[in-house]
């Protein structure tokens, strides 16, 4: 895959990865929402290029199923030395924001994105996107 640039993106989305407020009972949240298998959090179209911005409260390695992406920025600056090449997971440090650019070009259907920390994933830090 050739490197993509911002002008090729048809949409931008932002997802925050945070713990639920104390006493909330939901564990970990994406975009302020607990996981629901019936909710679709993004609907990219097959063939589109999208920019997704991930924001973290704590350490969260974010994994997208069936999408390869490149890192555009980390903390508002150029990507770091280990950010080159195609990725399916990006490591977010506490308080960090990372922008990725991805062509949605493989298959239609429903797929997950989630934190790859097992305890966060087990406590609902997952979301669904549907390629239409």
Secondary structure, DSSP 8 states (H G I E B T S, - for coil): -----GGG-SEEEEEEEEE--TT----EEETTB---TT--SB---TT-EEEEEEEESS-EEEEETT--EEEEEETTEE--TT--S-BSEEEE-TT-EEEEEEE--S--EEEEEEE-SHHHHHTT-EEEEEE-
